[in-house]
Amino acid sequence: MKIRPLHDRVIVRRQEEEQTTAGGILLPGSAQEKPNQGEVVAVGSGRVLDSGETRAVDVAVGDTVVFGKYAGSDTIEIDGEELVILSEPDIKAVLQA
């Protein structure tokens, strides 16, 4: 199934959660924090400005982004995979290799 976000929304696949700490302690699922990084899988057309023009979103499909710790409360499950729906202002940075 495909998904196309509206306006300045972005669909992100979260990176895998850490299973162990730096000291080697195995964390149960309930103690793990959700990662605040992920890969962009779909991008909306952009924000419609007061003038009627559309400003394109600054990220592209395939970018790895960092978003706020409490951002991404909107999730959707497609083909058994949980995806996060973010507004563009919730994205803090794009990671570059």
MOCOR-V398112 format. One record per backbone hydrogen bond with DSSP energy under -1.0 kcal/mol. CO is the residue of the C=O (numbers start at 0). NH is the residue of the N-H. If there is no record, write none. Layout:
# MOCOR-V398112
CO_NH / CO_NH
This chain:
# MOCOR-V398112
5_8 / 6_45 / 7_87 / 8_43 / 9_85 / 10_40 / 10_41 / 11_83 / 12_38 / 18_26 / 20_23 / 24_20 / 27_30 / 35_66 / 36_14 / 37_64 / 38_12 / 39_61 / 41_10 / 46_54 / 48_51 / 52_48 / 54_46 / 59_62 / 62_39 / 63_94 / 64_37 / 65_91 / 65_92 / 67_70 / 73_84 / 75_82 / 77_80 / 80_77 / 82_75 / 83_11 / 85_9 / 86_89 / 87_90 / 89_67 / 92_65
